[in-house]
């Protein structure tokens, strides 16, 4: 099921209790994160040509894109890329998610449910994204542009 937002209407504190424990051992260099987010422009054809769609990609910590999805909805792009990874039985604990859209609580929950420990975006994090990332132990990074990025939560996973 793909939806814009969450279909779970329980309070966040209740949802968090049902999530798998997040692995805290994965690290990635700031350089690879930056290059991976920049690469979204080149590997996502519709995003590059129109700027009117969102892109989401799963990357290994060496910067290799292992799955990519585009959609007019940021939630749908994330659903598609997670689905592509699940279809290929990828170990999400060893990957990070890069995307073009805002970092919302629902986006973070999608990553938490599949144990993706790091999310990086071209765009901003909103308060629900920050709160959810903090509670789920996900490293959340916004405004990844060139050598600059805002690491909002769990910076110990990023090697500068």
Secondary structure, DSSP 8 states (H G I E B T S, - for coil): ---SS-S--S-HHHHHHTS--------EEHHHHHHHHHHHHHH-HHHHHHS-SEEEEEEETTS-EEEEEEESSHHHHHHHHHHHHHHTT--GGGEEEEESS-B-HHHHHHHHHHT--EEEESS-B-HHHHHHHHHHT-EEEEEEETTEEEE-S-GGGEE-
